[in-house]
Structure formats: C-alpha cells, structure tokens
Amino acid sequence: MADNKGVMILAEVGDGKLAAIATELLGAGRKLADDLGEELSAVMVGSGVGAVAQEAIAFGADKVYVVDDALLKDYRTDSYMAVMEKVAKEVMPKVLLMGQNSIGRDLAPRLAFRLDTTVTMDCVELAIDPDSKLLLQTKPVYGGNARAIFTSESMPQMATLRVKAGEPLARDDSRKGEVVNIDAGLDASAIRTEVKDTVLEEVKGIKLEDANVVVAGGRGIGGPEGFQELEELAKLLKAAVGASRPPCDNGWVPDTIQVGLTGKIVSPDVYIAVAISGSSQHLAGCSGSKNIIAINRDAEANIFKEAAYGVVGDWKKVVPAFRDKLKELLG
Amino acid sequence: MNMIVCVKQVIDPEAPPASFKIDTASNSVVPPAGVPPVISPFDEQAVEAALRIKDAMGGTITAVSLGTGLLRDVVKKPLSMGADELVLLEDAAFDGGDSWSIAAALAAAIKKIGEYDIIFCGRQAADWDAGQVGSGLAELLGLPSVTLAKKVEVNDGKATVERVIPDGYEVVEVSLPALITVSNELGEPRYATIKGIMAAKRKEPIVWTPADLGIDTSQIGAAGRRTRMLRLFQPVREGTCEIIEGEDEADAGANLAKRLSEAKLL
C-alpha cells in the first residue's frame, strides 16, 4: 500500500470532447485526491484523443496519461485491458475509478481480477475514511432496496461510479497540469474479439438523457398503443418518452428507452411516471429527477413514496384529461 | 456445443419492496416470509441463450449453482427448461463469499467439468448486483469475454454476439471457447414443459464440495473474500407526495395539470 499513490480515473472521450461521465469522475476524484492530499490523474485511451487532454486538466486533473493508438479507436475488452493493466502497473494509483457504463461495466471487473485487486461496481457515493484512509464505496444492492458500504485493502482500490452520481467541477481553462504519453505497446493478435458492426436505434425527438421532461410508462400501459398516447403527451411537453423494464421486455417499445438499474439513468426536472409501480430497480434510473409525478391506480404503489405529486386513478382516464388541460394552459 | 451456465439462487427480486428487511446486527437481508427464492432472472436468460443454441445446432448444457440451502425445486429450473446436467457447489465453506471467492470456486468447478465451448452467466445477480463474476471467471480461466449479450449465434467455431450499448448494439465476433454474459434484452426465458419438469424431478444433481474441487477453503466463501462490507442499510424514503383529487379520475387529471402549472413545473 505504501507504494501506491494518487487517484486515477478513466477519462472517456466521445465526439472529440471529454465525455460527461469523465467530468463527473474528475469531480468525484478531485475530492478524494484532496482528502488524501495526493494527485488526481486521468487516463485517456483511444485514437487521436491527445487533443482532449487539456480539457481533463480544466475539469480537475493534475496529470493526464494519454495512450493513443489506432488499435484503440473502438473499445475492445482485450486491447483496453492490456493498456489499463500497463498504465495501472506503471503509475500504481491508490484509487482507480471508471464510469458505470458500457465500457466500465465490461472493463472494470476483468481488470480488477487481472490486477489481483477488487472493484465495487455502480457506486453512488465515494469517500475517504478519515481514520483508515481507505476508499468507502457505497453501492445500491438488491435492485436498490438497500445500500452497502464496502472497503478493500488491495491496491488499487477500484470502483465504478454511477452515471450522474458525480458532480463535475466548473471548467477552468487556466488550471495547469502535466500531459504524459504512454506507449500502448499493443499486439493486434492478442485482441480476441472483433466488432463487425454497430447498429444504432434512431432516436425520434429529444434524447432521453438530455430531456428536461420525461414521460415514462410501465407495465400498466398494457401495450404499444398506450405508448402512442404517451408520445402525444410528450410531444406537447417537448419531453422524451421512457419506460420501465416490462414494456421493453414485452417488445412494446425499444430496449433503448428503458430507464432503470439496467437501462438509462435520467435526472430531468420533471419525470412523469404513468402506470409504473416504482420497483427499486426502476427507481435506480429516475430517482435523481427533481420532481417525480405519479399516475397509478394503486394508491399503495411504491412510486407514490418517491413522487412530489400524484393522482390515484386509471391512466386511461387521467392522462387524456391531464393532456387536454395542459394544452389549454400552455396554449 | 458444450455449454455451461452459471445460475444463482436469490431472494425473489419481484417480492414487494415493503417485504424487504435487513438485519442490521448481522448486515444481512432477511428472506421475506412466504416468498420462495428464485433463479436470478438474468441467469434464467443465460439458460435461455444456451437453449436457443442447443435448439439450433444441438449440444449439452450443464448448469452450475453455488450456495447453501439450495432448494432443489428452484435450482432444478434450468433442467426443467431443457438443460442436461446440474452441478451444485453446496457446502457451508462456500457461504458468505464475494465476487472473488465465488469466481474462484466456479472456475475450479468449470475446470473439473473440463470440456466446454461457451460459458454463459447473467449480467449481474439480482441480490448484490455486483456484475463481476462473469468477467472474473473469464479472467481466471484465460478466456475471451463478451458482456451484455442480447443475441448469441454460433457459426464455424465462432460466436456472434449482439452486445447492448446505450443507443443500440454492437455485433461482436469472438473465437471459442469464450465466456458470454447475458442481459434482459435477450427476451423472456421459456417456460418449463411438463416433460421437462418430470425429467428434472428424476435427475439427481451432482454435488461437489471444496475437497472435490481440490480448492483450498481459504480461497472460497467468507474466508476468500477480498472486500469487507462495513454496513448494509435501507435508504430512507421521504413520502411527501401531494395527492391531487377531483370529482372523478378525469377531473383529477385536469387538476394535476393546473397544480403543476401553478407550481411552475410545466
């Protein structure tokens, strides 16, 4: 432990700029590094990512390690594993953080096993214990019904941070930091998977993650026709449409609009939950919303415990009247 | 195709949230009364992924479960769905583990099983939601891994996997043997058939202890843990919902629109 120093985060780059999750990790990592009195570094892995290094400094990094290689253009488990293993062994951080997203979910557990250390996935809070100086890793468990706090003494202490759980710092371009290039040293033949194609679902209207208002439907919507009604309401409110897991699993709506533990995490100003009971696994994806509005037939439904406003009733009767009145008020 | 599927018995995640209780003294979850445990839903989908390959090209499926107090009716579910064999790692020494000690025991069991082309796991278990055992197993066994599969097909000694990403999916090709974790987007697992249930009833699981696996008990269960759980608690929910009423449901809906407009939310 004595040899490991500093906090390191994996800084993802997308569309030529620092990804939102990277700024959230830098914000969370900065606080931990300050509490330890040690350095915060960011690792940037990819092809042509070096240009973004200064951005990571502006968002809080003291040092940026850039691993730039054409072979790293797309995420592959084996190539990113090889690079992150190399960087972790060279830099020897005390704490190593990634996002709980499609890269972190895949990379973090496997890397932890390779580095002979542990990782706590999907943390919503990270702190340094003032006595032991260990990383306190708080994560929802049992689908969000409970939370657990873990520690580990093996180095680096790894964790993934839930999307939107970290608070980015204000961008400050006058911040100074150091950029260090690390050679990827990759052997192409060691990459055992090949990405043959990437298929993106077309998003109609506003992206779920970016919307200020979300209208979401649950099992009680009953079928794809019901979601058309929610679409109409969403159009009026310039909102995005989301869903809990059952409508996605039943094929009423695309999987990509699932909000929850295993879907998207959203935090709009207003989240209108229609015929959603409010399972913990769904709340994991929307409890960061500023105001939850619930419409549900069951007065005992769990969603009312999270909601600011609610109507107990059949959505088929409530929603059309709600929409007509809104149209009148907004019109 | 020889396939292995790792399945975990968990407290039913569909049990009402109000029935969820923690014993803070022992930092553990109290199983809800009258709600039997189930196979973790993602693991059932992993069984389904293996069955679809078996349907298409034949093969054998061996389900492996680790734990104590494994109810035969529960852990035999993969058999009743169409799996061929069931291996149980059932011994007090396996109890109280974390991702490391569970993956270590499963890796030893899989080595003992020997021949395999694909190992399937659920993307995460419905109890601890750790999402690590699949990738950890692949690392311990030196296999390539593809996580979050929504579709798996096998051709010419390779698997083609549709891997879920936030706005769609990637088509990933991987050489075999490989480890694949399965996500809920795969679709509903099949129901057990009467014939399957009868066959599962007659089938005796193979039970292995740590000694059978030749694994040191310091590596498994609570002794093999590398993480320490300091605290387990239930977050407090506030419950200050303002219920909007009306003469009937439609009127309540209109009143909700007025109230949200007054509160300047919409």
Interface residues (C-beta under 8 A of the other chain):
Chain A: T77 D78 N101 S102 R105 D106 P109 R110 A112 F113 R114 T117 T118 V119 T120 M121 D122 L136 K139 P140 V141 Y142 G143 N145 A146 R147 A148 I149 F150 T151 S152 S154 R192 T193 E194 V195 K196 D197 T198 V199 L200 E201 V203 V213 L237 R245 C248 D249 G251 D255 T256 L261 T262 K264 D269 V270 G278 S279 S280 Q281 N291 I293 A294 I295 A299 N302 F304 K305 E306 A307 A308 Y309 G310 V311 V312 G313 D314 K317 V318 V319 P320 A321 F322 R323 D324 K325 L326 L329 L330
Chain B: I11 P13 E14 P17 A18 F20 I22 N27 V29 D98 S99 W100 A103 R123 Q124 A126 D127 W128 D129 A130 G131 Q132 G134 S135 G136 A138 E139 L140 P144 S145 V146 T147 L148 K150 T160 E162 V164 I165 P166 D167 G168 Y169 E170 V171 V172 E173 V174 S175 A178 S183 N184 E185 G187 E188 R226 T227 R228 M229 L230 R231 L232 F233 Q234 P235 R237 E238 G239 T240 C241 E242 I243 I244 E245 D248 E249 A250 D251 A252 G253 A254 N255 L256 A257 K258 R259 L260 S261 A263 L265 L266
